[in-house]
Amino acid sequence: MTLDQNEIHEIGKLIERSNKILIIPHKSPDGDTMGSALAMYQMFRNLHKNPEVICFDAPPPAFSFMPNIEVVKTEIKHLDYDAIFILDAGATHLTGLNISHPKLFDKSLEVVNIDHHPSNDFYGRYNIVVTSAASTTAILYEFITALNLPLDRHTATNLLTGIYTDTGSFMHSNTDSETMKIAARLLAKGANLRGISKEIFRTTNISTMHLWGRVMKNTYQTDDGVSMSVVTKKDFEDTGADYSEMTGAVDYVNSVPNSLYSVILTERDGKVKGSLRTLRDEVDVAEIAGNYGGGGHTKAAGFTIPGHLEKEIRWKVVE
């Protein structure tokens, strides 16, 4: 992984002269954005800075094992920060704070954008965007190493959480030798891999099982080889599941044999969210998501559009 050394040097100087630092993960936080944010929080605390982590949505219960998870806030009470780090968000609207606090994203401020999504629009004054990286946490590891910043076991655990989740426990196609080397170095620093794997992939609520049962029941494959499922607002109400419990379901649907790609449509708050995955080299789901105003990676992408899900039944006469 190659980082822009001039940009790294400038951000290093920014860190030196900053005391109050705001760290922003994206809304509906996953393991990578939360791992990035909490790793940076720990690092800044070790540097005797005063960091804050503010996320539009509260972290899912599955992340309760992560060091520093208790510091995450959902409200901004002031804007007097020396530096703002936005992590794993390809655009400002993905933070959920762009409407309520548009001044946070003014390029006159010391905004640092660190991300790995190809759709990133370089909204920061400083931008470290490495689209070849498996995760934003992998970029952060290289960033911390390049500046010789402190990396203790808590920082290592949070960084490894992001890598582990964004690679699907090292099973996705974005897992390469560089990613495995970074993971090994984090383990050497004391990262708690056993805890990560248990809490993220080996712990399942009954509500999640019931919700995924709905996902599987609703799964079908189109004539074009697209494996699809839908999850309605009523499905969440009936199962008592939280929206965060959908994490990983689209990968399961993608395991249907001969799938070109998989799609799950989820209904929430007057909007429909589409999650797309593929294992095919010839399919770019980010391009498909882009047709609906979304984006992401070649193998994993998503979009959100206004509306609700409505079942349609068609009949035809055959001879």
N, C-alpha and C positions, 0 to 999 in steps of 0.2 A: 504494500500500500504506500502510495506516494502522497505526501501532504505538501502544500505550498508553504515553504519554509519562511518566506517573507510574511505571509499571513500569520503563521504560528508565532513568529517573533513579535509582531504587533499585538497579538492577543496576549502574549506573555507580559508585555509592558502594561497592557490594560489591567490585567490581573494584579500586577504589582501596585498600581496606583489606586485600585478600587478597594472599598471596604464593604459597602452595602450592595449585595449582589442578588438579583432576582433570577430564578431558574424556572423556566416554563416548559412542561411536557405538553404533548398534544392532548386534546380532549379524548374521551373514551380511552384512557391510557392502557397501553399494552406493556409487556415486559421490557421491551427495548427502550421506549421513551421514559418509563418509570425507573428502569435500571440506570439510564444515562443521568437522569435528574438527581437521583439519590446518591449516585457515585460522585457527581460534582459537588453535591452538598457536603458529603464527608470530606472530600478533598479540600474544599474551601474552609471547612471547620479546622482541618489540620493545619491550614495556613493562617489560622486565627483571623479569618474574615467573618462577616456576618451575612450568611446566605439565607434566602427564603425560597421555598418551593411552593408555587401556586399553580394548581391545575383546575381547569374548568369543571371537571368531574372528579369525584372522590375515587381513589384507587379501589379496584375490586378486592374483595376479601381474600382472594387467592394470593395476593401479594403481601399479606400481613406478616410473613416471615422475613421480609426484606429489611435490612438495617436502615434505620431512620424513617421508615414508612409513616411513623406517627407525626412527623413534622409537616406533612403535606397539608396545605390549606386550600380552600376553594374560593376565598375572597381576597381582593386587593384593597387595602385600606389607604395606601399612599403610593406615590409614583416617584419618590426621591431616591432612586437607585443609581449607583455609580456605573453599573454594567448590567446587561440583561442577556442571559443565555437561553436560547430557544432550541430545544432538542428534539430531533426526529420528526419535525413538522415541515412538510414540503412547501407550505404556504401559510400566511398569517391566519387565515380563516380556520385552519385546522386546530388552532389553539382554543378556539371558542371565545377568545377575549378581544378579537379585533373590532367588534361593534361596541362593546361596553367600555373598552379602554384603547381607542385607536392611537393615542399618543405613545403607547408602548412600542409601536412599530414604526415610528418616525425615524428616518435614516439619519437625522441629526443626533439621535441618541446612540449610545455605545451598545448596539445590538449585535450579538454574535449568533449566527445561524450555523448549527452543526447538524448534518443530515446525510442520508445515503439514498434518498429517493430521486430517480431520474427526472421527476416532474418538479423538482425544487426550483422556485423562481428567484432565488438569490436576493431575498428581501432585507438582509442584514447589512450593517456597515462592514462587518467582517463575515465571510462565508467560507466554511469548510464543508464542502459537499463532495463526497467520494462515492460515486454510484456503483463502483465495483465492490464496495465493502459489504459484508454480510449483514451488518447492523450498524447503527449509530454508536452503540457501545464499543464495537471493534475500533471505530474511528477514534473514540475517546481514549481507548487504551494507547493508541499510537500518539495521540495528542499529549497525554499525560507523560508518556515516556520521553517524547521529544523535548518537553520543557522541564524534565526532571522533577516533576511535581510528586507529592507524597501519594503512595498507593498502598494502603493497608488492607487487612483482610476484609473489612466491611466494604471498602471501595471495590475490591476484587470480586466479592460476592454479587454486588449489584451489577457490575459490568458483565460478569458471566451469566447472570440471569437474562440480560438483554440478548446476548449471543445465543444462549440456549433456546430461548423462545422464538427468536427470529429465524433460527435454522431448523425449527421443529425437532428439537433435541438431536441436532446434527444429522437429520435425515433429509432435509431439503437440498435442492440442487445448488444453493448458494454456499454450501459447506465445502470449503477447499482447504488446501494444506496450510495456507496463511491463517485461516480462521482457527484451525486446530492448534496451530502454534501459539496463537494468542490465548486460547482457552487453557493450554498447558501452562503457560506463564502465569495466568491468573490463579490456577490451582496451586502453583508453587508459592504464590503470595498468600494462600490460605483461603481461597474461595470455597464456599460450602456447596459443592456440587450435589452431595447427597440430599441436602435440604431443598435445593432448587428442584431437583428431579421429583422428589416426593410431593412437594406442595403444588408444583405446576402440572405434572403429568401423572401423578400416582394418587391424587386425592380428588374424589368426585362426589359432589353433593347429590342427594336423592332428587332434588329439584332439577339438577343438571341432567341426570339420567332420564327423567320424565320428559324434559324439553328435547333432548336429543332423540328420544323415542318418536316425538312428533316430527322432527327433522327427517328421520329415516322413513317414517310412514309416508311422508309427503314427497319423497325422492322419486324422480322419474328421469328417463333419458330420452332426449328428443331424437328425431330421425337424423339430425346432423351430428349426433354424438355428444351433445352437451348434457351433462348430468346436473339436474336442477332440484331445488327444494325451496319451500316457502315457510316462513314462520310468522304467524299473525299476532296481533296484539292479544287476542283471546288465548293463544297458545301460552304466552307468558303469564297471563292471568290465571289460567287453569292449572299450570304447573307450579306457580309461585316462584318462578325463576327470574333472576336478574338478567338484564341485557348482556352483561359481561360474561354470562355463562355460555354464550354462543361461541366463545373463543375455541378454535380448533375444529368446529363442526364442518366447516367448508372443506377442510383437508380430508376429513372422513368421507364426505360425499365424492371427493375427487378420486377416491380409491376404486370407484366403480370401473370394471374392466372396459377398455376401449373408449374411455372418455377423452374428448378433445380438451375440454376444460370443465370446471364445475362452477356453479353459481348458487348462492343462497340469497334469497330476498327476504329481508327482515323489516317488519312494520314497527315504527316507533314515532310517537309524538307528531303525527301528521306527515311523516316522511317515510320513504322506503330506502333502506340501505342495501346495496348489492355488494357481496363479497365474492371475489373470483380467484380461482387457483387453476394451475395447469402444471403438468409434468412434461408436456410436449415442447420440443425445441422450436417447432414451426409455429407455435401459437404465442402471441404477445397479449396477455390479458390487460396490460396497462393501456394498450391502444384501444381495446374494447371498452374499458372503463372510461377512457377519454371521450368517447362518443356521448357519454352521459354526464360530462363535466367532472369526472373523477380522474384517478391516476394511480400510480404506485410503481410496482416492479413488473418486469417481464413475466414472472411466474406467479406473482401475487399482487392483486390490485383491488380497488373498490370504488364505489361512487354512492352519492346520496342525492335523491330527487324528491320533490314534494309529491304527496299523494298517499294512497292507501292500497292495500291488496284486495282484489275482488276476484272470486272464482268464476271462471268462464267455462261453460260446457258446450261442446259442439257435437252435432250428430251428422252423420252422412250415410247415404244408402250405397251399399256395395252389392255387386252381383257375383 
